[in-house]
Amino acid sequence: MKKNKSESKGYLSLFAIVVATFLITFPAGFVTRAALDPWYYNLVKPAFNPPNWIFGPVWTLLYVMMSVAVWLAYKKSKHSNKILAIYFIHLLINASWSYVFFYYKQIFLASFIISIIIFFILYLMVLYSKYSKPSVLLMLPYFAWSTFALYLNSTIYILNSTY
C-alpha cells in the first residue's frame, strides 16, 4: 500500500520535531555531566533521590513522548505555529534548568524554573486538549516527573542551605 505525500510530510515533521527537541536539550546534558563531580556528588540528597543512571533514559523517553504529543496536536490544528512556538519556548526553559542548577549552582532558582516548566506543561496540555486527547495523555508522565523534580530540587535546596 502506497503512502500519500501528505502522510509522508507528516512523518517528516515528526522527525524534525524529535531532532529539534534533542538538539535543544543535548547541550544541557554536557553541562550536567561536567558538574556532577565533585559538586553534585557532594550535595546532601534525600533518600528518595533516584540513582544518577536513571535520568538519561527517563529524559530520553520523555523527550520522545513530548515530541509525539506536540506533533499530534500540531497536525490536527492545521499546522498551528503557535503550538510549536510555545512548545519550543518551553523546551528552552526546560534546558535552562541544567545551566541554572549545575553550571551556576543556583538550586533555589532552579526550583523556580521547574515551576515555570510545570506551568508550561499544563498550558500545553490545555492547548493540546483542543486537538488531540492522546497528546494530553502523552504529557502526563512529563508532568508527573517534573512535579517530582520540583519536590526533589526543593528538598536538595533545603538540605544544603546554610542559614
N, C-alpha and C positions, 0 to 999 in steps of 0.2 A: 504494500500500500504506500502510495506516494504522499509525502507531506507537502502541504501547500506553502507558498512563500511566506505568508503572514505567520504561520506556525513556526517556521524556521527563524524568522525575525524575532519572534517572541522568545525563543530559546537563546538567541544571540544576546538579547537584552538581559536575560537572566545571567548568562555568563559574564557580561560586562559588569553587572551589579555585584556579583560574587567577587570578581577580580578587584573591582574598586574598593569593596569592603575590606579585603585583605591588604591591599596596598596602603590604605589609610591607616590601618591598625598595626601593620607589620613593624614600623619603626618603634612603636611603643614597647614592643617585645624586647627590642635591643636595650632600651633604657631600663626596662625591668630587670633583665638578666645582669646588666652591668652593676646594678645597685644591690643585688642580693647579698653578695659577700663583700664586706662584713656587715654593712649597715642593717639590712633587713633581717639577717640571721641573728643579730644581736638584740633585736626588739623583743620585748616580752609580748607573747601572744597567748590568747585564750586557749583553753583545752579543745574548743570546737574548731580551731583553725585547721582547715584542710591541709593535707600534705602538699608540698610545692608542686609535685609532678602532676597533680590533678588539674591545675589551672589551664595549662596548654590545651589538653583535649576538650575541656569544658568550653573554653572560649572558641575553639575551632568549630565545635558543634553549634554553639550559639550564633556565631557569625554566619554560618550556612543557613540556619533557621531564620535569622533576621533577614538575610538576603532574599530567601524564598518568600518570606512574608511581604516584604516591600514590593517584590516583583509581581506577586499575585494581585495585590491592591492596585499597583501601577497599571497592569494590563486591563483590569476591569474598570479603571477610572478613565479609560480612553487616553492613557499615557499622560497622566497628570504630572507635570513637572513640579508642582507644589509638593506632592508626596515625596518625590525623590529629593527635592531640596531640603525638606525637613529631616528626612532620613539621614542624609549626608551631613547636615549640620550637627545632628545628634551624634553621629559617628565620630566627628571631630572632637566633640566634647567628651565622648567616651574615651577616645585615645588620649586626650589631655590628662586624664586621671593618672596614668602611668608616669607622666612627666612631673605632675604635682606631687604625687606620693613618693615615687622612687628617686627622681632626679633632684627635685627641690626639697624633698623630705618634709613636706608640709602635710602632716597627717590630718589635722583638723580641716584644712581647706579641701583636702581630698574627699572627706566626708560630705562636704557641701557640694562638691562636683557630682558625687554619686546621687545626691538628692535631685540635682538638676537632670541627671540622666534618667532617673525614675520618672520625673515629670514628663520628659520627652517620650519615654516608653508608653506611658499612659495616654499622652496626646496622640502618638502614632496609632495606638490601639483603637482610639476613638475614630480617627481618620479611616483606618483600615476597615472598621466595622461597617462603614457605609458601602463598601465594595466587596469585601471578602471575609467571611467568618473564619475560614482556615488561617488567614493571616493573623487574626487576633489570637487564635489558639497557638500558633507558632511563636508568638511573642510571650506567652505565659511563662515558659522556662526562663527566659531572659529577665522578665520582671521578677520572678522568684529569686534568681541568682543575684540580681542587682540589689534586691531588698536585703538578702543575706549579706552581700558585700558591704552594704551600708552599716549593718549591725556589727560585722567583723571589723571594718575600718574604724568605727566609733569606739569599739571596745579596745582595739590596739592603741588608739589615741589616749583613752583613759588610763590604760595600764602603763603607758610610757610618759605620761605627763608629769612634769615636775611642778609642784605647786608653789 
